[in-house]
């Protein structure tokens, strides 16, 4: 099988694509490819047979891409079983995985620090037998397009349910597994690092040596994510390779031990290190490849590097069949495979630094489709920035972090001075990234790529790298093809005749996104948020978890306008967060909207046009006319001063009403031709203060849209409003999730996100 293990790994990949994405034609394509290789004499019979066996096995073995169903028959407490993971304790929560004894279901157990500041009991260890009191519930999924799906995330780890503990009295544990000692080593080492090293050095040593990035500021993590630098924050094959080289050199070159004993040490050390470093897929892959390499050397067997990678790939899937859903698993193997294929080109470099530049280029190009599918976002200049940052981390930060473990033995004054030097250097590097983020951020935003686009990209990438290695001019042609494919998805909306109106599920708030056909305009009606209970200011959860993911999934990085119907937080609270990350051309408000001077200054500084409109005004966005019917006068009430406007979308007449009351509705009945209105955005989340019988009877109402929070404390929408709207189709976010109207110039259809 020497040189043919990639065929078995390819069978596993075909099975992954079939089970995760439901594309069962992929195994058929793979079988045809095997037949072609066999008929052309490139592969003999044994690898073909093993590949087919591997394909059949993994098609049965791997879990499907559909999340587990909701809990149909609740388990009866108390729940008895075993802890099957390390117990994670942070400033925010304590968490572990629990295997239920009767059903073998895997349950995520969480206790937040506000419930129990001291954390979980000490007896909660890996392998402990526990009895838990609590309520088992199915994790909630997403209710908006593009939103992070927590249920899918847990399912990707094989977790079916979760329990939120109120206090540590709800859990009683005893016993443990011997391996729990290893899990206790990690927090002990982290404590030593944080106590002995300087603050900055401790933060990065914890992340890059022990896989704990909880001390890195959220702003830094988000900055690295935006610039595709997240891989340097996690332990990767590069980290493990540097560590292996350092250990082997230290043991052999300094004659601490013989080569044979050094190899045995590596075989023992790296499985233990993989557990201590958090057992992430990238760490497991790298440690596994080193162990396989050492074993082969001892057995005097010769395999290609691609064979070793393929064996590690197959073994990890056998060890944990849910690992295929882990983004770290996907990125680690994808990048490593690309680097192996490009080994000849990479080695043909005049310097180590230039080689690192090449590695960064290959890695970024290889994972580009995965970045779009996971984050809907790519910074083209991240390739340039990676070429600077990756060598910096590889040559300076990572070696220094491993070396810092030896600094623990030095006096505190020495450590403090070294930390000051590192802090000065590292702060300037972070400032460089921030500077790039401020002045050179030109992201390509797109939704997930279709499989055929991804396939076309990788074919072109393979041809590009092949011709580049051969130094043929055709490499330029294929590089142009790569650019065309990368630009296709972000530009696709500009050629699409379909527009969309999406009322996002933002709880007891409102946010509606309107996309015109051929991307002639994109604007929002309100951008609400919740508020923080500590300082009563708008928080960014709605923007980060709902609005931004939806916009990015649709390839939207710029809004032509944001219409703020009035100044309540549930309608304008996400404005400042939108301004930070989404280019905004204009903000439309009524003359009675109370802007604070700070916000007006911010609009002026960012070049945002402020448009005041009132009854009788018409605003043009693209080729879309918005007819504003209110407010007429200042009613000294934010709700009553809500902007009201009429427009036509998809062959239907729409009326957006903000939070107006029955008084304003009566004025609309008296002044405007409401008999044309077929779609109504119901005012004030379905409150009884609005949506009067007189108003609804004046409409030609077919659809009523209500943005409302599930089980909200206000009782919205009221039964009276529901009864008043009985002749129309009522679509509401608390029951339907995001409500979407997909339309062309003359017609359209409503969809709801939740089944």
C-alpha positions as CSV (number, residue, x, y, z in Angstrom):
1,X,0.0,0.0,0.0
2,X,3.0,2.3,0.0
3,X,2.0,5.4,-2.0
4,X,-1.7,4.3,-2.2
5,X,-3.0,5.2,1.3
6,X,-4.4,8.5,-0.3
7,X,-6.9,6.3,-2.2
8,X,-8.4,5.0,1.1
9,X,-8.4,8.6,2.5
10,X,-10.1,9.8,-0.7
11,X,-12.8,7.2,-0.1
12,X,-13.3,8.7,3.4
13,X,-13.5,12.2,1.9
14,X,-16.1,11.1,-0.6
15,X,-18.1,9.6,2.3
16,X,-17.8,12.8,4.3
17,X,-19.1,14.9,1.4
18,X,-22.0,12.4,0.9
19,X,-23.1,12.3,4.6
20,X,-22.4,16.0,5.5
21,X,-23.8,17.7,2.4
22,X,-26.1,14.9,1.1
23,X,-24.3,14.8,-2.2
24,X,-24.5,11.0,-2.8
25,X,-23.2,11.4,-6.3
26,X,-19.8,12.0,-4.9
27,X,-19.2,8.3,-4.1
28,X,-20.3,7.5,-7.6
29,X,-17.8,9.9,-9.0
30,X,-15.1,8.4,-6.8
31,X,-15.9,4.9,-7.9
32,X,-15.7,6.0,-11.6
33,X,-12.4,7.6,-10.8
34,X,-11.1,4.3,-9.3
35,X,-12.3,2.4,-12.3
36,X,-10.4,4.9,-14.6
37,X,-7.2,4.4,-12.5
38,X,-7.5,0.7,-12.6
39,X,-8.2,0.5,-16.4
40,X,-5.3,2.7,-17.2
41,X,-3.0,0.6,-15.1
42,X,-2.1,3.3,-12.6
43,X,-3.5,1.4,-9.6
44,X,-3.5,-2.4,-9.1
45,X,-6.4,-4.4,-7.6
46,X,-5.6,-4.4,-3.9
47,X,-5.8,-0.6,-3.4
48,X,-9.0,-0.5,-5.4
49,X,-10.6,-3.2,-3.2
50,X,-9.5,-1.5,0.0
51,X,-10.8,1.9,-1.3
52,X,-14.2,0.4,-2.0
53,X,-14.3,-1.2,1.4
54,X,-13.3,2.1,3.0
55,X,-16.0,3.9,1.1
56,X,-18.8,1.5,2.1
57,X,-17.6,1.5,5.7
58,X,-17.5,5.2,6.2
59,X,-20.9,5.8,4.4
60,X,-22.4,3.6,7.1
61,X,-20.2,4.7,10.0
62,X,-20.2,8.5,9.6
63,X,-23.1,10.5,11.1
64,X,-25.5,12.2,8.7
65,X,-25.6,16.0,8.4
66,X,-29.1,16.3,9.9
67,X,-29.2,17.3,13.6
68,X,-30.7,14.9,16.1
69,X,-34.4,15.3,16.6
70,X,-35.8,17.3,19.5
71,X,-36.3,15.5,22.8
72,X,-39.6,13.7,22.3
73,X,-39.8,11.8,25.6
74,X,-38.0,13.6,28.4
75,X,-35.7,11.5,30.6
76,X,-36.7,11.3,34.2
77,X,-34.4,12.9,36.7
78,X,-32.1,12.2,38.5
79,X,-29.7,11.4,35.6
80,X,-27.0,8.8,36.3
81,X,-23.9,8.4,34.2
82,X,-20.3,9.3,33.7
83,X,-18.3,12.4,32.9
84,X,-16.6,11.7,29.6
85,X,-14.5,14.9,29.1
86,X,-12.3,17.2,31.0
87,X,-14.1,19.7,33.2
88,X,-13.7,23.2,31.8
89,X,-13.8,26.0,34.4
90,X,-13.6,29.6,33.3
91,X,-14.7,33.0,34.6
92,X,-18.0,32.6,32.7
93,X,-19.0,29.0,33.2
94,X,-18.1,25.4,34.2
95,X,-18.8,22.8,31.6
96,X,-18.3,19.0,30.8
97,X,-19.8,16.2,28.8
98,X,-21.9,13.6,30.5
99,X,-22.9,10.1,29.1
100,X,-26.3,9.1,30.3
101,X,-26.2,5.5,31.6
102,X,-29.6,4.3,30.4
103,X,-29.7,5.8,26.9
104,X,-26.0,6.4,26.2
105,X,-27.0,9.9,25.1
106,X,-24.2,12.5,25.3
107,X,-25.3,15.6,27.4
108,X,-23.6,18.9,27.7
109,X,-23.7,20.0,31.3
110,X,-23.2,23.7,32.0
111,X,-23.3,25.9,35.1
112,X,-22.8,29.6,34.8
113,X,-20.7,31.5,37.4
114,X,-23.5,33.8,38.4
115,X,-25.3,30.7,39.7
116,X,-22.2,29.4,41.5
117,X,-19.1,31.7,41.5
118,X,-16.9,29.0,43.1
119,X,-17.4,26.7,40.1
120,X,-18.2,22.9,40.1
121,X,-17.4,20.6,42.9
122,X,-13.9,19.1,43.0
123,X,-15.2,15.5,42.6
124,X,-16.4,16.4,39.0
125,X,-13.6,14.7,37.1
126,X,-13.1,12.7,34.0
127,X,-14.6,9.2,34.5
128,X,-16.5,10.2,37.6
129,X,-19.9,8.5,38.2
130,X,-22.4,11.3,38.8
131,X,-26.1,11.8,39.6
132,X,-27.5,15.0,38.3
133,X,-30.7,16.9,39.1
134,X,-31.9,19.3,36.4
135,X,-33.9,19.7,33.3
136,X,-32.7,18.0,30.1
137,X,-33.5,20.0,27.0
138,X,-32.8,19.9,23.3
139,X,-30.4,22.7,22.4
140,X,-32.0,25.5,20.4
141,X,-31.2,25.9,16.8
142,X,-31.0,29.0,14.6
143,X,-34.0,30.9,13.6
144,X,-32.4,33.1,11.0
145,X,-30.5,32.4,7.7
146,X,-26.7,32.6,8.3
147,X,-27.1,32.5,12.1
148,X,-24.8,30.2,14.2
149,X,-26.8,27.1,14.9
150,X,-26.0,25.9,18.4
151,X,-27.9,22.6,17.9
152,X,-25.9,21.8,14.8
153,X,-22.7,22.8,16.7
154,X,-23.5,20.4,19.6
155,X,-24.6,17.7,17.1
156,X,-21.2,18.1,15.4
157,X,-19.7,16.8,18.7
158,X,-22.2,14.0,19.1
159,X,-24.1,15.9,21.8
160,X,-27.8,15.3,21.9
161,X,-29.0,17.4,24.8
162,X,-27.9,19.8,27.5
163,X,-28.5,20.5,31.2
164,X,-28.1,24.0,32.8
165,X,-27.3,23.5,36.5
166,X,-28.6,26.0,39.0
167,X,-26.0,25.2,41.7
168,X,-23.4,22.6,42.6
169,X,-25.9,20.9,44.9
170,X,-27.6,19.6,41.8
171,X,-24.7,17.3,41.1
172,X,-23.2,14.4,43.2
173,X,-20.0,12.7,41.8
174,X,-17.6,10.1,43.0
175,X,-14.6,8.2,41.6
176,X,-12.6,9.1,38.5
177,X,-10.6,7.5,35.7
178,X,-6.8,7.4,35.9
179,X,-6.6,9.6,32.8
180,X,-8.2,12.4,34.8
181,X,-4.8,13.0,36.3
182,X,-3.6,14.1,32.9
183,X,-6.6,16.5,32.6
184,X,-5.7,18.0,36.0
185,X,-2.1,18.7,34.8
186,X,-3.3,21.2,32.2
187,X,-5.0,23.7,34.6
188,X,-2.1,23.2,37.1
189,X,0.5,24.1,34.4
190,X,-1.7,27.1,33.2
191,X,-1.8,28.4,36.8
192,X,2.0,28.1,37.1
193,X,2.4,30.0,33.8
194,X,0.0,32.7,34.8
195,X,1.6,33.1,38.2
196,X,5.3,33.0,37.2
197,X,5.4,34.7,33.8
198,X,4.7,38.3,33.0
199,X,1.1,39.1,31.9
200,X,1.7,39.3,28.2
201,X,4.0,36.3,27.9
202,X,1.6,34.3,30.0
203,X,-1.4,35.1,27.7
204,X,0.4,33.9,24.6
205,X,2.2,30.9,26.2
206,X,-1.2,29.7,27.5
207,X,-2.6,29.9,24.0
208,X,0.3,28.6,21.9
209,X,1.6,25.9,24.2
210,X,-1.4,24.7,26.1
211,X,-4.2,25.7,23.7
212,X,-6.0,28.0,26.1
213,X,-6.9,31.3,24.4
214,X,-9.4,32.5,27.0
215,X,-6.9,35.2,28.2
216,X,-6.5,36.7,24.7
217,X,-8.8,39.8,24.5
218,X,-12.0,39.3,22.5
219,X,-11.1,42.3,20.3
220,X,-7.8,40.6,19.4
221,X,-9.5,37.3,18.6
222,X,-12.0,39.1,16.3
223,X,-9.2,41.0,14.7
224,X,-7.3,37.8,13.9
225,X,-10.5,36.2,12.6
226,X,-11.2,39.1,10.2
227,X,-7.7,38.7,8.7
228,X,-7.7,34.9,8.5
229,X,-5.0,34.7,11.2
230,X,-7.0,32.6,13.7
231,X,-4.7,29.6,12.9
232,X,-1.8,31.3,14.6
233,X,-3.8,31.6,17.8
234,X,-4.3,27.8,18.0
235,X,-1.8,25.0,18.3
236,X,-1.1,23.7,14.8
237,X,1.3,21.3,13.1
238,X,3.8,24.0,12.9
239,X,3.8,24.4,16.7
240,X,4.1,20.6,17.2
241,X,6.8,20.3,14.6
242,X,8.9,23.0,16.2
243,X,8.5,21.4,19.6
244,X,9.4,17.9,18.2
245,X,12.5,19.3,16.6
246,X,13.6,21.2,19.7
247,X,13.1,18.1,22.0
248,X,14.9,15.8,19.6
249,X,17.8,18.3,19.1
250,X,18.1,18.8,22.8
251,X,18.2,15.1,23.7
252,X,20.5,14.0,20.9
253,X,22.7,17.0,20.0
254,X,23.5,17.7,23.7
255,X,24.0,13.9,24.2
256,X,21.4,13.7,26.9
257,X,20.3,10.4,25.5
258,X,20.7,8.2,22.4
259,X,18.7,8.5,19.2
260,X,16.7,5.4,20.0
261,X,15.7,6.6,23.5
262,X,14.9,10.0,22.1
263,X,12.5,8.4,19.7
264,X,10.9,6.4,22.5
265,X,10.5,9.6,24.5
266,X,8.8,11.3,21.5
267,X,6.4,8.3,21.3
268,X,5.4,8.7,24.9
269,X,5.5,12.5,25.2
270,X,3.4,13.5,22.2
271,X,0.2,11.5,23.0
272,X,0.4,13.0,26.5
273,X,1.0,16.5,25.1
274,X,-2.0,16.2,22.8
275,X,-4.2,15.7,25.8
276,X,-2.6,18.4,27.9
277,X,-2.8,20.8,24.9
278,X,-6.6,20.4,24.7
279,X,-6.8,17.5,22.2
280,X,-7.9,19.7,19.3
281,X,-7.9,18.0,15.9
282,X,-5.0,20.0,14.6
283,X,-2.9,19.0,17.6
284,X,-4.0,15.3,17.4
285,X,-3.1,15.2,13.7
286,X,0.3,16.7,14.2
287,X,1.1,14.5,17.2
288,X,-0.2,11.4,15.4
289,X,1.9,12.1,12.3
290,X,5.0,12.4,14.5
291,X,4.2,9.2,16.3
292,X,3.5,7.3,13.0
293,X,6.8,8.6,11.6
294,X,8.8,7.4,14.6
295,X,7.1,4.0,14.5
296,X,7.8,3.6,10.8
297,X,11.4,4.6,11.4
298,X,11.8,2.0,14.2
299,X,10.2,-0.7,12.0
300,X,12.3,0.4,9.1
301,X,9.2,0.8,6.9
302,X,9.1,3.5,4.3
303,X,5.9,5.5,3.5
304,X,5.4,8.8,1.7
305,X,4.4,11.8,3.8
306,X,1.0,11.7,2.0
307,X,0.6,8.1,3.2
308,X,1.2,9.2,6.8
309,X,-1.3,12.1,6.5
310,X,-3.8,9.7,5.0
311,X,-3.4,7.2,7.9
312,X,-3.8,9.9,10.4
313,X,-6.9,11.1,8.6
314,X,-8.5,7.7,8.6
315,X,-7.5,7.0,12.2
316,X,-9.0,10.3,13.5
317,X,-12.3,9.5,11.8
318,X,-12.4,6.1,13.4
319,X,-11.5,7.5,16.8
320,X,-14.3,10.1,16.7
321,X,-16.8,9.9,13.8
322,X,-18.1,13.4,14.7
323,X,-14.7,15.0,14.1
324,X,-15.6,15.6,10.5
325,X,-17.8,18.5,11.6
326,X,-14.9,20.2,13.4
327,X,-13.6,23.2,11.5
328,X,-10.2,22.6,13.0
329,X,-10.1,19.1,11.5
330,X,-11.1,20.4,8.1
331,X,-8.6,23.2,8.0
332,X,-5.7,21.2,9.4
333,X,-5.9,18.3,7.0
334,X,-6.7,20.6,4.0
335,X,-3.7,22.8,4.6
336,X,-1.3,19.9,5.4
337,X,-2.4,18.1,2.2
338,X,-1.8,21.2,0.1
339,X,1.7,21.7,1.6
340,X,2.6,18.1,0.9
341,X,1.5,18.4,-2.7
342,X,3.5,21.7,-3.0
343,X,6.6,20.3,-1.2
344,X,8.8,20.5,-4.4
345,X,7.8,24.1,-5.1
346,X,8.1,25.1,-1.4
347,X,11.6,23.6,-1.0
348,X,12.8,25.5,-4.1
349,X,13.4,28.7,-2.1
350,X,16.4,30.8,-1.6
351,X,15.7,31.4,2.1
352,X,13.8,30.2,5.0
353,X,11.8,33.4,5.1
354,X,10.8,33.1,1.5
355,X,9.8,29.5,2.0
356,X,7.4,30.7,4.8
357,X,5.9,33.3,2.5
358,X,5.2,30.5,0.0
359,X,3.7,28.3,2.8
360,X,1.4,31.2,3.7
361,X,0.3,31.7,0.1
362,X,-0.5,28.0,-0.4
363,X,-2.3,27.7,2.9
364,X,-4.5,30.7,2.3
365,X,-5.5,29.7,-1.2
366,X,-6.2,26.2,-0.1
367,X,-8.6,27.0,2.7
368,X,-10.4,29.9,0.9
369,X,-13.6,27.9,0.2
370,X,-13.7,26.7,3.8
371,X,-13.4,30.2,5.1
372,X,-16.3,31.3,2.9
373,X,-18.4,28.3,4.0
374,X,-17.7,28.9,7.7
375,X,-17.4,32.7,7.9
376,X,-18.8,34.2,4.7
377,X,-15.8,36.5,4.6
378,X,-12.3,36.9,3.2
379,X,-9.8,39.7,3.2
380,X,-7.7,39.5,-0.1
381,X,-4.9,41.4,1.6
382,X,-4.8,38.7,4.4
383,X,-2.5,36.8,2.0
384,X,0.0,39.7,2.3
385,X,-0.5,40.1,6.0
386,X,-0.2,36.3,6.6
387,X,3.2,36.5,4.8
388,X,4.3,38.9,7.5
389,X,2.6,37.6,10.6
390,X,3.1,33.8,10.1
391,X,6.9,34.1,9.9
392,X,6.8,36.4,13.0
393,X,4.9,33.8,15.0
394,X,6.9,30.9,13.6
395,X,10.4,32.4,14.1
396,X,9.8,34.5,17.2
397,X,6.6,34.1,19.2
398,X,6.1,30.3,19.1
399,X,9.8,29.4,20.0
400,X,9.8,32.1,22.7
401,X,6.6,30.7,24.2
402,X,8.1,27.2,24.5
403,X,11.3,28.7,25.8
404,X,9.4,30.7,28.3
405,X,8.6,27.5,30.2
406,X,12.3,27.4,31.1
407,X,12.1,31.1,32.3
408,X,9.9,30.0,35.1
409,X,13.0,28.9,36.9
410,X,14.6,32.4,36.6
411,X,14.2,35.2,39.2
412,X,11.1,37.4,38.9
413,X,13.0,40.5,38.0
414,X,14.5,38.8,34.9
415,X,11.2,37.5,33.8
416,X,9.7,41.0,34.2
417,X,12.3,42.6,31.9
418,X,11.9,39.9,29.3
419,X,8.1,40.3,29.4
420,X,8.5,44.1,28.9
421,X,10.6,43.5,25.8
422,X,8.1,40.9,24.4
423,X,5.2,43.2,25.3
424,X,6.8,46.1,23.4
425,X,7.5,44.0,20.3
426,X,4.1,42.2,20.3
427,X,2.1,45.3,20.9
428,X,3.6,46.9,17.9
429,X,2.8,43.9,15.7
430,X,-0.8,43.9,16.9
431,X,-0.9,47.7,16.2
432,X,0.3,46.9,12.6
433,X,-2.7,44.5,12.2
434,X,-5.1,47.1,13.6
435,X,-3.6,49.7,11.2
436,X,-4.2,47.4,8.3
437,X,-7.7,46.7,9.6
438,X,-8.4,50.5,9.7
439,X,-7.0,51.6,6.4
440,X,-6.8,48.6,4.2
441,X,-9.9,46.5,4.9
442,X,-11.5,45.6,1.6
443,X,-13.2,42.4,2.3
444,X,-15.0,40.1,-0.1
445,X,-18.2,39.0,1.5
446,X,-20.2,36.1,0.2
447,X,-22.5,33.3,1.3
448,X,-21.3,29.6,1.3
449,X,-20.0,28.5,-2.0
450,X,-22.0,25.8,-3.9
451,X,-20.2,22.5,-4.2
452,X,-19.7,22.9,-8.0
453,X,-17.9,26.3,-7.4
454,X,-15.7,24.7,-4.7
455,X,-14.9,21.8,-7.0
456,X,-14.0,24.2,-9.9
457,X,-11.8,26.3,-7.6
458,X,-9.8,23.3,-6.4
459,X,-9.4,21.9,-9.9
460,X,-8.0,25.3,-11.0
461,X,-5.9,25.6,-7.9
462,X,-4.3,22.1,-8.6
463,X,-3.6,23.1,-12.2
464,X,-2.2,26.4,-11.1
465,X,0.2,24.9,-8.6
466,X,1.2,22.2,-11.1
467,X,2.1,24.7,-13.8
468,X,3.7,27.0,-11.2
469,X,6.0,24.2,-10.1
470,X,6.8,23.4,-13.7
471,X,7.4,27.1,-14.3
472,X,5.1,27.1,-17.3
473,X,3.3,30.2,-18.5
474,X,-0.1,28.5,-18.2
475,X,0.1,29.2,-14.5
476,X,-0.9,32.8,-15.3
477,X,-4.1,31.6,-17.1
478,X,-5.1,29.4,-14.1
479,X,-4.4,32.2,-11.7
480,X,-6.8,34.3,-13.6
481,X,-9.3,31.5,-13.4
482,X,-8.9,31.4,-9.7
483,X,-9.6,35.1,-9.4
484,X,-12.7,34.7,-11.6
485,X,-14.0,31.9,-9.4
486,X,-13.3,33.9,-6.2
487,X,-15.2,36.9,-7.5
488,X,-18.1,34.9,-8.9
489,X,-20.0,34.3,-5.7
490,X,-19.7,37.9,-4.4
491,X,-20.8,39.3,-7.8
492,X,-23.6,36.8,-8.3
493,X,-26.3,38.9,-6.6
494,X,-25.7,41.7,-9.2
495,X,-26.8,39.3,-11.9
496,X,-29.8,37.8,-10.0
497,X,-33.4,39.0,-10.8
498,X,-34.5,37.9,-7.3
499,X,-34.9,40.4,-4.5
500,X,-35.7,39.6,-0.9
501,X,-37.5,41.2,2.1
502,X,-36.3,39.5,5.3
503,X,-37.9,40.2,8.7
504,X,-35.2,38.8,11.0
505,X,-36.0,37.1,14.2
506,X,-34.4,39.5,16.7
507,X,-36.7,38.7,19.6
508,X,-38.6,41.6,21.1
509,X,-37.1,44.0,18.5
510,X,-37.2,44.7,14.8
511,X,-34.8,44.5,11.9
512,X,-35.9,44.1,8.3
513,X,-33.5,43.8,5.4
514,X,-34.7,44.7,1.9
515,X,-32.5,43.6,-1.1
516,X,-33.6,44.8,-4.5
517,X,-33.2,42.7,-7.7
518,X,-29.8,42.9,-9.4
519,X,-28.5,44.3,-6.1
520,X,-29.7,47.8,-7.2
521,X,-30.1,48.7,-3.6
522,X,-29.9,47.2,-0.1
523,X,-31.5,48.9,2.9
524,X,-32.8,48.1,6.3
525,X,-35.9,49.2,8.2
526,X,-34.9,49.5,11.8
527,X,-31.9,47.7,13.5
528,X,-33.0,46.9,17.0
529,X,-31.1,45.2,19.9
530,X,-31.5,44.2,23.4
531,X,-30.0,46.3,26.2
532,X,-27.5,45.4,28.9
533,X,-29.0,44.9,32.3
534,X,-25.8,46.3,33.9
535,X,-25.6,49.7,32.2
536,X,-28.9,49.7,30.3
537,X,-27.1,50.4,27.0
538,X,-27.7,48.5,23.8
539,X,-25.6,45.4,23.6
540,X,-24.1,43.9,20.4
541,X,-25.5,40.4,20.6
542,X,-28.3,40.9,18.1
543,X,-25.9,42.5,15.6
544,X,-23.2,39.9,16.1
545,X,-25.4,36.8,16.2
546,X,-28.2,37.7,13.8
547,X,-27.8,40.9,11.7
548,X,-24.2,40.6,10.7
549,X,-24.3,36.9,9.9
550,X,-27.3,37.4,7.7
551,X,-25.8,40.3,5.8
552,X,-22.6,38.4,5.3
553,X,-24.4,35.3,4.2
554,X,-26.1,37.3,1.5
555,X,-22.8,39.0,0.5
556,X,-23.8,42.4,1.9
557,X,-21.0,44.6,3.2
558,X,-22.7,47.9,2.4
559,X,-26.1,49.4,3.1
560,X,-27.5,52.1,1.0
561,X,-29.7,53.3,3.8
562,X,-30.9,52.5,7.3
563,X,-34.5,53.7,8.0
564,X,-34.9,54.3,11.7
565,X,-38.6,54.5,12.4
566,X,-38.0,55.9,15.9
567,X,-35.4,56.1,18.6
568,X,-36.4,53.2,20.9
569,X,-33.6,50.7,21.5
570,X,-35.6,47.8,20.1
571,X,-35.6,49.7,16.8
572,X,-32.2,51.5,16.7
573,X,-30.0,49.7,19.2
574,X,-27.8,48.0,16.7
575,X,-27.0,51.2,14.8
576,X,-23.6,51.9,16.4
577,X,-22.5,48.3,15.8
578,X,-23.6,48.4,12.2
579,X,-21.5,51.6,11.7
580,X,-18.4,49.8,13.0
581,X,-18.4,46.9,10.6
582,X,-20.9,47.7,7.7
583,X,-20.4,50.6,5.3
584,X,-23.5,52.8,5.6
585,X,-24.4,55.5,3.1
586,X,-27.3,57.2,4.8
587,X,-29.6,57.2,7.8
588,X,-33.2,58.2,7.3
589,X,-35.2,59.5,10.3
590,X,-38.2,61.8,11.0
591,X,-37.7,65.4,12.0
592,X,-38.9,64.4,15.5
593,X,-36.2,61.7,16.0
594,X,-34.1,62.8,18.9
595,X,-30.4,62.3,17.9
596,X,-27.7,62.9,20.4
597,X,-24.8,65.2,19.4
598,X,-22.3,62.3,19.7
599,X,-24.2,60.2,17.1
600,X,-24.6,63.2,14.7
601,X,-20.9,63.8,14.9
602,X,-20.2,60.2,14.3
603,X,-22.4,60.2,11.2
604,X,-20.6,63.3,9.9
605,X,-17.1,61.8,10.6
606,X,-18.0,58.6,8.7
607,X,-19.5,60.4,5.7
608,X,-23.0,59.1,6.4
609,X,-25.8,61.3,5.0
610,X,-28.5,62.1,7.4
611,X,-31.9,62.4,5.7
612,X,-34.9,63.9,7.5
613,X,-38.3,62.9,6.0
614,X,-41.9,63.5,6.9
615,X,-45.4,62.9,5.6
616,X,-45.5,63.6,1.8
617,X,-41.8,63.0,1.1
618,X,-40.6,60.4,-1.5
619,X,-37.1,58.8,-1.1
620,X,-35.5,56.9,-4.0
621,X,-33.2,54.0,-3.1
622,X,-31.9,52.5,-6.3
623,X,-35.0,52.3,-8.5
624,X,-37.3,51.8,-5.5
625,X,-39.6,54.6,-4.4
626,X,-40.5,54.9,-0.8
627,X,-43.6,57.1,0.0
628,X,-43.6,58.4,3.5
629,X,-47.0,58.9,5.0
630,X,-46.1,59.9,8.5
631,X,-45.5,61.4,10.9
632,X,-47.6,64.5,10.3
633,X,-46.8,66.3,13.5
634,X,-44.8,66.0,16.6
635,X,-46.8,63.9,19.1
636,X,-44.2,64.1,21.8
637,X,-44.0,60.3,21.8
638,X,-41.3,58.1,20.1
639,X,-43.8,55.5,19.1
640,X,-46.4,57.9,17.8
641,X,-43.6,59.7,15.9
642,X,-42.7,56.6,14.0
643,X,-42.0,56.8,10.3
644,X,-44.6,55.2,8.2
645,X,-44.0,54.5,4.5
646,X,-45.6,52.7,1.6
647,X,-43.8,50.9,-1.3
648,X,-44.4,48.2,-3.8
649,X,-42.3,45.0,-3.9
650,X,-42.8,41.8,-6.0
651,X,-46.2,43.0,-7.3
652,X,-47.5,43.7,-3.8
653,X,-48.2,46.9,-1.9
654,X,-46.4,47.1,1.5
655,X,-47.0,49.4,4.5
656,X,-44.3,49.7,7.2
657,X,-45.7,51.3,10.4
658,X,-43.0,51.4,13.1
659,X,-44.7,51.5,16.5
660,X,-47.6,53.9,15.7
661,X,-50.8,53.7,17.7
662,X,-54.5,53.6,16.8
663,X,-54.6,57.4,16.7
664,X,-52.0,57.5,13.8
665,X,-53.8,54.6,12.1
666,X,-57.1,56.6,12.0
667,X,-55.2,59.5,10.4
668,X,-53.8,57.2,7.8
669,X,-57.3,55.9,7.0
670,X,-58.6,59.4,6.5
671,X,-55.8,60.6,4.3
672,X,-54.3,57.8,2.2
673,X,-55.6,55.0,-0.2
674,X,-55.1,52.1,2.2
675,X,-57.3,49.8,0.1
676,X,-54.1,49.1,-2.0
677,X,-52.1,47.7,1.0
678,X,-51.7,43.9,0.8
679,X,-48.8,43.4,3.2
680,X,-48.7,45.1,6.6
681,X,-45.7,45.2,9.0
682,X,-47.9,45.2,12.1
683,X,-47.1,48.1,14.5
684,X,-45.6,47.7,18.0
685,X,-45.0,43.9,17.9
686,X,-48.8,43.2,17.9
687,X,-49.6,45.4,20.9
688,X,-53.3,46.2,21.6
689,X,-52.4,49.9,21.3
690,X,-52.3,49.4,17.5
691,X,-53.9,47.4,14.7
692,X,-57.5,48.6,15.2
693,X,-60.4,47.0,13.3
694,X,-61.1,50.2,11.5
695,X,-57.5,50.3,10.2
696,X,-57.4,46.7,9.1
697,X,-60.8,46.8,7.4
698,X,-59.5,49.7,5.3
699,X,-56.7,47.5,3.9
700,X,-56.7,44.9,1.2
701,X,-54.7,42.8,3.6
702,X,-53.3,39.4,2.5
703,X,-50.2,39.1,4.8
704,X,-49.5,40.6,8.3
705,X,-45.9,40.5,9.6
706,X,-45.2,40.6,13.3
707,X,-41.7,40.9,14.8
708,X,-42.0,39.6,18.3
709,X,-40.0,37.8,21.0
710,X,-40.9,34.3,22.1
711,X,-42.8,34.2,25.3
712,X,-42.2,37.9,25.9
713,X,-43.3,39.6,29.1
714,X,-45.6,42.0,27.3
715,X,-47.9,39.3,26.0
716,X,-47.3,40.4,22.3
717,X,-49.0,39.8,20.0
718,X,-52.3,40.1,21.9
719,X,-55.2,37.8,21.1
720,X,-57.3,40.9,20.1
721,X,-54.8,41.7,17.4
722,X,-54.6,38.1,16.2
723,X,-58.4,38.1,16.0
724,X,-58.4,41.4,14.1
725,X,-56.0,39.9,11.5
726,X,-57.9,36.7,11.1
727,X,-58.6,37.3,7.4
728,X,-54.9,37.6,6.6
729,X,-52.0,35.2,6.8
730,X,-50.1,36.1,9.9
731,X,-46.3,35.5,9.9
732,X,-44.6,36.0,13.2
733,X,-40.9,35.6,14.2
734,X,-41.6,34.0,17.5
735,X,-43.2,31.0,15.7
736,X,-41.8,31.1,12.2
737,X,-38.3,32.4,12.8
738,X,-37.1,34.8,10.1
739,X,-39.9,35.6,7.6
740,X,-38.7,36.1,4.0
741,X,-40.4,37.3,0.8
742,X,-38.5,36.4,-2.3
743,X,-39.6,38.3,-5.3
744,X,-39.0,39.4,-8.9
745,X,-40.3,42.5,-10.6
746,X,-43.9,41.3,-10.7
747,X,-44.4,38.5,-8.2
748,X,-43.1,36.9,-5.0
749,X,-43.5,34.2,-2.4
750,X,-43.3,34.2,1.4
751,X,-41.2,31.7,3.3
752,X,-40.5,31.1,7.0
753,X,-37.2,29.8,8.3
754,X,-38.6,27.5,11.0
755,X,-40.6,24.4,9.9
